Amino acid sequence: MSKYFLISKILVISKLVLLLSICSCSEQKEVNDILLKVENIVEQQPDSALQLLNTVLFPEDLNKTMYNKYYLLLLQAKDKSYKDITSDTVIFAVKDYYLNKKDIPNAALAAFYCGRIWHELDNIDKTVDAYMEAEKLADKTENYNLKGLIQGNLGILHREHLSYDKAIEFSKNAVVMYDKAKNYRNKIMAMRLIGDCFLLKNNIDSAFYYYNKSLLYADSCKSIDLQLNIKNSMGVAYREQGLYENAKKLFNEALNSTDDSINQATTVLNIAKLYVLTNNLDSVSFFLDKIIALQLDNPKLIRSSYLLRSNIEENNNNYKEALNSYKEFYKYTINIYDNDKNKKILEIQEKYNYEKLKNSKKESELKLQKVLTMLSLALLIVGIIAFIFYREYVKNKRLIMEIEQKTDSLQKLADKFSAENSTFSHLLLDHFGILRKTVSIESLLTETEQKNGKKLIKKFNNIVYGQDKMDWDKMYSLMDNLRDGFYSKLRIKYPQLNETEFRISCLSCETDFSDKEIEIILGTTLNMVRRIRSDLRKKIGMSKGENFLNFFEKNIN
């Protein structure tokens, strides 16, 4: 019976493990489908890609392949959506993972985004090193778009640090790569950047050559936002050269080509600056008022308009209005600062909530694992004991009958554990009778039987008490509770008793315990028990033959 019981429980546990495995596989497949979809849309729809990736609650639980792919796509989506990526340093480990796997295409992409993080952190040396590493890896692939991104970002980096010749060189390389990749949008932006660099070098002819060329491509692609940006850049170039009519024409074309309030405000601000240079202050005020009328959700543009207005009023010696405009400028400056701070707080809050959710999930998993482990262990122990009892049955029939009774009790308690969600050992120790029986088993055995059954007794004690031998504290607690705290009062009444004398006093009150059983409980010898009890009678003034329980009840009450 014990053998079949063990097999049936093993089958139950196996089914549970199989069920958990099936659920895990289903989740992994769902995430894999999300990653495939994100990979297809991340270039053109980074916002949508980011929303999809955010539906994956616990990427740490994914297998290594999916985990690293998830974070590479996440950084792509965040960067293309103009989100802060400075804290996404996990990409460094992702790059190393792909290098170790000799997955060069993904390693090159990861290396590029390592460079993007250093770029955002304004660490020039590490940015250049990361981009150079990405370039070496990308050269081993046919990913011309990535090669263009690397060259283009090197161009942006050099322009930011006023190295215009280098910026032009890298941007020209980017144009070639983007053309091969048929990424015409990025090609147009790279050409516009070349024009900006020539303008900053005061090479007007070259600047307009690239502006006109990029505008021609933007017109052919029918990209309104690129057309508008290029026209604004050309208008600024004309304005700086004093060609105000040409600048005004381009600004007006840009203004009339868009309904987007942000793009309109940018163009209107450029027109206002143009009228400042022509000293047409009424027109300046008109266009600045127009920016306010747009009711923008862009404090940076509004701030710039108030600063320009303040400067104009100050030049006209209208200090009161200049001060009022400057106050507005200051207010929007603080607003920008607060917005940035709030974004950081929200990011921290989101990370905190995520960690809290992750910890809650782990705690639930640990609890489930603990319950399954305890149940498995309890069932395994019961099965092992049943097997051992069966093998020893021939050698000691009396012992095996006694132990089988205990095994049945253990089985019932294990079943009760499953129903009531309690712990196995706690249920056993709540029954004083079981404790007394565990002592009586050993006291009934002969020396030979004790020797033969030593390992069995030790295992049994481990099940009942959680240790190799009887637990006095459990025994005492149960006796004291059964007698409504009588033994606690005894300890207070007779503080002169040492621990051994106190224990013998308690056990002697329990007439169900024989001297042999007391010997086993205290772990001493029979002679020592009797000698201490004799000395104890003299110590507390108790007559020979008088009942311990009666004596203590009379004196304590």
C-alpha positions in Angstrom: 0.0 0.0 0.0 2.8 2.4 0.9 4.5 1.7 -2.4 1.4 2.6 -4.4 0.8 5.6 -2.3 4.3 6.9 -3.0 3.9 6.4 -6.8 0.5 8.1 -6.9 1.9 11.2 -5.0 4.9 11.4 -7.4 2.5 11.4 -10.3 0.5 14.2 -8.7 3.7 16.3 -8.3 4.8 15.5 -11.8 1.4 16.8 -13.2 1.8 20.0 -11.2 5.3 20.6 -12.6 4.0 19.8 -16.2 1.1 22.3 -15.8 3.5 25.0 -14.6 5.8 24.3 -17.6 2.9 24.5 -20.1 1.8 27.9 -18.6 5.4 29.2 -18.8 5.7 28.1 -22.5 2.5 29.9 -23.3 3.7 33.1 -21.8 7.1 32.9 -23.6 5.3 32.4 -26.9 3.1 35.4 -26.3 6.1 37.6 -25.6 7.9 36.2 -28.6 5.0 37.3 -30.8 5.2 40.8 -29.3 8.9 41.0 -30.0 8.5 40.0 -33.6 5.8 42.6 -34.1 7.9 45.3 -32.4 10.9 44.5 -34.6 8.8 45.2 -37.7 7.4 48.5 -36.6 10.1 50.1 -34.3 11.7 52.1 -37.1 8.5 53.7 -38.4 6.2 53.6 -35.3 8.5 53.8 -32.2 5.6 55.0 -30.0 3.5 52.0 -30.8 6.5 49.7 -30.4 7.1 51.2 -26.9 3.5 50.6 -25.9 3.7 47.0 -26.9 6.9 46.4 -25.0 5.4 47.9 -21.9 2.8 45.2 -21.9 5.6 42.7 -20.9 5.4 42.9 -17.2 8.4 40.9 -16.1 11.1 40.7 -18.8 13.6 39.4 -16.2 11.7 36.1 -16.3 12.3 35.6 -20.0 14.9 33.2 -21.3 18.3 34.8 -22.2 17.6 35.1 -25.9 14.3 36.9 -25.5 15.5 39.0 -22.5 18.4 40.5 -24.5 16.2 41.1 -27.6 13.6 42.8 -25.4 16.0 45.3 -24.0 17.6 46.0 -27.4 14.2 46.8 -28.9 13.2 48.7 -25.8 16.2 51.1 -26.1 15.5 51.5 -29.9 11.9 52.4 -29.2 12.7 54.8 -26.4 15.5 56.6 -28.3 13.4 57.0 -31.5 10.5 58.3 -29.3 12.8 60.9 -27.7 12.6 59.3 -24.2 15.4 59.6 -21.7 17.7 56.6 -22.1 20.5 57.6 -19.8 19.6 55.0 -17.1 19.2 52.1 -19.6 22.7 50.8 -18.9 21.6 47.2 -19.2 22.5 47.6 -22.9 26.2 47.2 -22.0 25.5 43.7 -20.8 23.2 43.1 -23.9 26.1 44.0 -26.2 28.5 41.6 -24.4 25.8 38.8 -24.6 25.6 39.2 -28.4 29.4 39.4 -28.7 29.7 36.1 -26.8 27.1 34.6 -29.0 28.9 35.9 -32.1 25.7 37.5 -33.2 27.4 40.4 -35.0 24.3 42.2 -36.4 22.7 42.5 -33.0 26.1 43.2 -31.3 26.7 46.1 -33.7 23.2 47.5 -33.0 23.7 47.2 -29.2 27.2 48.8 -29.5 25.6 51.8 -31.3 23.0 52.3 -28.5 25.9 52.1 -26.0 27.2 55.1 -27.9 23.9 56.8 -27.8 23.7 56.5 -24.0 27.3 57.9 -23.6 26.3 60.6 -26.1 23.3 61.6 -23.9 25.5 61.6 -20.9 27.9 64.0 -22.7 30.9 61.7 -22.3 32.7 62.4 -25.5 35.6 59.9 -25.2 33.3 56.9 -24.4 30.8 58.0 -27.1 33.4 58.0 -29.8 34.8 54.6 -28.6 31.4 53.1 -28.6 30.5 54.4 -32.1 33.9 53.2 -33.4 33.2 49.7 -32.0 29.8 49.8 -33.5 31.3 50.8 -36.9 33.8 47.9 -36.9 31.0 45.4 -36.1 28.6 47.0 -38.6 31.3 46.7 -41.4 30.9 42.9 -41.1 27.2 43.2 -41.9 25.0 44.5 -44.8 23.0 46.8 -42.4 23.5 50.0 -44.3 20.9 51.8 -42.2 22.9 51.1 -39.0 26.1 52.2 -40.8 24.3 55.5 -41.7 23.1 55.9 -38.1 26.6 55.5 -36.8 28.1 58.0 -39.3 25.2 60.4 -38.8 25.5 60.5 -35.0 29.2 61.0 -35.3 28.4 64.0 -37.5 26.0 65.3 -34.9 28.5 64.8 -32.1 31.2 66.8 -34.0 28.8 69.6 -34.8 27.8 69.9 -31.2 31.4 70.4 -30.3 32.1 72.9 -33.1 34.2 70.5 -35.2 32.3 71.4 -38.4 34.7 69.8 -40.9 34.5 66.5 -39.2 30.8 66.8 -38.9 30.5 67.4 -42.6 32.7 64.4 -43.4 30.7 62.0 -41.2 27.4 63.4 -42.4 28.4 62.8 -46.1 29.3 59.2 -45.2 25.8 58.9 -43.6 24.1 60.2 -46.8 25.8 57.5 -48.8 24.8 54.7 -46.4 21.2 56.0 -46.0 20.9 56.1 -49.8 22.0 52.4 -50.0 19.5 51.6 -47.2 16.8 53.6 -49.1 16.2 55.5 -45.8 15.5 58.8 -47.6 14.1 60.6 -44.5 17.4 60.1 -42.6 19.3 61.0 -45.8 17.5 64.3 -46.1 18.2 65.1 -42.4 21.9 64.3 -42.9 22.1 66.6 -45.9 20.4 69.4 -43.9 22.9 69.0 -41.2 25.7 69.4 -43.8 24.0 72.6 -44.8 23.9 73.8 -41.2 27.6 73.1 -40.8 28.5 75.0 -43.9 26.4 77.9 -42.7 28.1 77.9 -39.3 31.4 78.0 -41.2 30.1 81.0 -43.1 30.3 79.1 -46.4 27.0 80.3 -47.7 27.1 78.9 -51.2 27.8 75.3 -50.0 25.2 75.7 -47.3 22.4 76.6 -49.8 23.6 73.9 -52.2 22.8 71.3 -49.5 19.7 73.0 -48.3 18.3 73.1 -51.8 19.3 69.6 -52.5 17.7 68.3 -49.2 14.6 70.4 -50.0 14.3 68.8 -53.4 14.4 65.3 -51.9 11.9 66.4 -49.2 9.5 67.6 -51.9 9.9 64.3 -53.8 9.1 62.4 -50.7 6.2 64.7 -49.8 7.5 65.0 -46.3 5.8 68.2 -45.0 7.7 68.3 -41.7 11.0 68.0 -43.4 10.1 70.6 -45.9 9.1 72.9 -43.1 12.3 72.4 -41.1 14.5 72.9 -44.2 12.7 76.1 -45.1 13.1 77.4 -41.6 16.9 76.6 -41.8 17.2 78.3 -45.1 15.2 81.3 -43.8 17.5 81.6 -40.9 20.5 81.4 -43.2 19.1 84.2 -45.4 18.2 86.3 -42.3 21.8 86.0 -41.0 23.1 87.1 -44.4 20.8 90.2 -44.3 18.7 88.9 -47.2 15.5 89.6 -45.3 13.0 89.4 -48.2 14.3 85.9 -49.2 14.1 84.9 -45.5 10.6 86.3 -45.2 9.4 84.4 -48.3 10.7 81.1 -47.0 9.3 81.7 -43.5 5.9 82.4 -45.0 6.0 79.3 -47.1 6.8 77.2 -44.1 4.1 78.9 -42.0 1.4 78.2 -44.7 2.5 74.6 -45.2 1.6 73.3 -41.7 -1.3 73.2 -39.3 0.8 71.9 -36.5 0.8 74.6 -33.7 4.4 73.8 -32.6 5.8 74.1 -36.1 3.8 77.3 -36.7 5.1 78.8 -33.4 8.7 78.0 -34.4 8.3 79.7 -37.7 6.4 82.7 -36.2 9.3 83.1 -33.7 11.8 83.2 -36.7 9.6 85.8 -38.4 9.5 87.9 -35.2 13.3 87.8 -35.0 13.5 88.9 -38.6 11.3 92.0 -37.9 13.6 92.8 -34.9 16.5 93.1 -37.4 14.4 95.3 -39.7 13.3 97.4 -36.7 9.7 96.8 -37.4 8.7 96.5 -33.7 4.9 96.6 -34.3 5.2 93.5 -36.4 7.4 91.9 -33.8 4.7 92.4 -31.2 2.0 91.1 -33.5 3.9 87.9 -34.2 4.8 87.4 -30.5 1.2 87.8 -29.6 0.4 85.2 -32.2 2.6 82.7 -30.4 0.7 83.3 -27.2 -2.6 83.0 -29.0 -1.7 79.5 -30.2 -1.9 78.3 -26.6 1.0 76.0 -27.0 1.8 73.1 -24.7 5.5 74.0 -25.2 6.9 76.2 -22.5 10.3 76.5 -24.3 8.8 78.3 -27.3 6.7 80.6 -25.1 9.7 81.3 -22.9 11.8 82.4 -26.0 9.0 84.7 -27.1 8.8 86.5 -23.8 12.6 86.8 -23.7 12.6 88.4 -27.1 9.7 90.7 -26.0 11.6 91.7 -22.9 14.7 92.6 -24.9 12.7 94.7 -27.3 10.9 96.6 -24.5 14.2 97.2 -22.8 15.7 98.7 -26.0 12.7 101.0 -26.2 13.3 102.1 -22.6 10.0 100.6 -21.6 11.3 99.1 -18.5 8.0 98.2 -16.9 6.9 96.1 -19.8 10.4 94.7 -20.1 10.2 93.6 -16.5 6.8 92.1 -16.9 7.9 90.1 -20.0 11.0 89.0 -18.1 8.9 87.8 -15.2 6.9 85.7 -17.7 10.2 84.4 -19.2 11.3 83.4 -15.7 8.0 81.8 -14.9 8.2 79.5 -18.0 11.8 78.8 -17.2 10.8 77.5 -13.8 7.9 75.6 -15.5 10.4 73.8 -17.8 12.5 73.0 -14.8 9.5 71.6 -12.9 8.4 69.6 -15.9 11.8 68.0 -16.2 11.8 67.3 -12.4 8.3 65.9 -12.5 9.3 63.6 -15.4 12.2 62.3 -13.3 9.8 61.8 -10.3 7.4 59.9 -12.5 10.1 57.7 -13.9 11.3 57.0 -10.4 7.7 56.2 -9.3 7.2 53.9 -12.3 10.4 52.1 -11.4 9.3 51.8 -7.8 5.9 50.5 -8.8 7.5 48.0 -11.1 9.9 46.8 -8.4 7.0 46.5 -6.0 5.0 44.5 -8.5 8.0 42.3 -9.2 8.7 41.7 -5.6 5.1 40.8 -5.0 5.2 38.3 -7.8 8.4 36.8 -6.5 6.9 36.5 -3.0 3.9 34.7 -4.4 6.1 32.4 -6.4 8.2 31.7 -3.3 5.1 30.9 -1.2 3.8 28.5 -3.9 7.2 26.9 -4.2 7.4 26.6 -0.4 4.0 24.9 -0.2 4.9 22.5 -3.0 8.2 21.8 -1.4 6.8 21.1 2.0 4.0 19.0 0.5 6.5 17.0 -1.6 8.9 16.6 1.3 6.0 15.4 3.6 4.9 12.9 1.0 8.4 11.8 0.4 9.1 11.3 4.1 5.9 9.3 4.5 6.8 7.2 1.5 10.4 6.6 2.8 9.2 5.7 6.3 6.5 3.3 4.8 9.2 1.6 2.8 11.6 1.3 5.7 8.8 -0.1 7.9 7.9 -2.6 5.3 11.5 -3.8 5.0 12.0 -4.0 8.8 8.7 -5.8 9.3 10.2 -9.3 9.3 12.9 -8.4 11.9 10.7 -6.7 14.5 6.9 -7.3 14.1 6.0 -5.5 17.3 8.0 -2.4 16.4 6.6 -2.3 12.9 3.0 -2.4 14.2 3.7 0.5 16.6 5.4 2.6 13.9 2.6 1.9 11.3 0.2 3.5 13.7 2.3 6.6 13.8 2.7 6.5 10.1 -1.1 6.5 9.7 -1.3 9.5 12.0 1.3 11.3 10.0 -0.6 10.5 6.7 -3.8 11.9 8.2 -2.0 15.0 9.3 -0.3 15.5 6.0 -3.8 15.3 4.3 -5.1 17.7 6.8 -2.2 20.0 6.0 -3.2 20.1 2.3 -6.8 21.0 3.2 -6.2 23.6 6.0 -2.9 25.1 4.7 -1.1 24.4 8.0 2.3 23.0 8.6 3.0 19.3 9.1 5.1 19.3 12.2 2.9 21.9 13.9 -0.2 19.6 13.7 1.7 16.7 15.3 3.1 18.8 18.1 -0.3 20.0 19.0 -1.3 16.6 20.3 0.2 15.7 23.6 -0.7 12.1 23.3 1.5 11.7 20.2 4.5 13.1 22.2 3.9 10.7 25.0 3.7 7.8 22.6 7.0 8.7 20.9 8.7 8.5 24.3 6.9 5.3 25.2 8.0 3.6 22.0 11.7 4.1 22.9 11.1 3.1 26.5 9.5 -0.2 25.5 12.4 -1.3 23.3 15.2 -3.5 24.5 18.8 -2.4 24.2 19.1 -4.6 21.1 16.0 -3.2 19.6 17.1 0.3 20.4 20.4 -0.4 18.7 18.8 -1.9 15.6 16.2 0.8 15.4 18.5 3.7 16.2 18.4 5.3 12.7 14.6 4.7 12.5 14.0 6.4 15.9 16.2 9.3 14.9 14.2 9.8 11.6 11.0 9.5 13.4 12.0 12.1 16.0 13.0 14.4 13.1 9.5 14.1 11.7 7.7 14.7 15.0 10.0 17.2 16.7 12.0 18.6 13.8 15.2 17.4 15.5 17.1 14.2 16.4 15.6 13.9 20.0 12.6 14.8 22.0 12.0 18.5 22.4 11.5 19.4 26.1 10.2 22.9 25.4 7.3 21.5 23.3 6.5 18.9 26.0 6.6 21.5 28.8 4.4 23.9 26.9 1.8 21.3 26.3 1.8 20.1 29.9 1.6 23.6 31.2 -1.3 24.5 28.9 -3.2 21.3 29.8 -2.9 22.2 33.5 -3.8 25.9 33.0 -0.3 27.3 33.8 0.2 25.1 36.9 3.9 24.4 36.1 4.6 28.1 35.5 3.3 28.8 39.0 5.4 25.9 40.3 8.5 27.5 38.8 7.7 30.8 40.5 6.9 29.1 43.8 10.2 27.1 43.9 12.9 29.3 42.3 15.6 27.3 44.3 15.1 24.3 41.9 17.6 23.9 39.2 16.4 23.0 35.7 16.8 19.2 36.0 15.0 19.2 39.4 12.3 21.4 38.0 11.8 19.0 35.0 11.7 15.9 37.2 9.1 17.7 39.4 6.9 18.4 36.4 7.2 14.9 35.0 6.6 13.3 38.4 3.3 15.2 38.6 2.3 13.4 35.3 1.6 9.9 36.7 1.4 8.5 33.1 5.2 8.8 32.8 7.3 6.0 34.1 10.8 6.4 35.4 12.1 4.8 32.2 10.2 7.4 30.1 11.5 10.3 32.3 15.0 8.9 31.8 14.5 9.1 28.0 12.9 12.6 28.1 15.8 14.0 30.2 18.5 12.1 28.4 20.0 10.8 31.6 20.1 7.5 33.5 17.5 5.7 35.5 19.6 5.8 38.7 20.2 9.5 38.2 16.4 10.2 38.0 15.7 8.3 41.1 18.6 9.9 43.1 17.6 13.4 42.1 13.9 12.7 42.9 15.0 11.5 46.4 17.2 14.6 47.0 14.3 16.8 45.7 11.9 15.5 48.3 14.3 16.5 51.1 14.9 19.9 49.4 11.2 20.9 49.3 10.2 19.2 52.5 8.2 16.5 51.0 7.7 13.2 52.8 8.7 9.9 51.3 5.9 8.2 49.3 3.8 11.4 49.1 2.3 12.2 45.7 4.1 15.0 43.8 1.0 16.5 42.2 -1.0 16.5 45.5 2.0 18.1 47.4 2.5 20.9 44.8 -1.2 21.6 44.4 -1.6 22.0 48.2 1.4 24.3 48.5 0.8 26.4 45.5 -2.9 26.9 46.1 
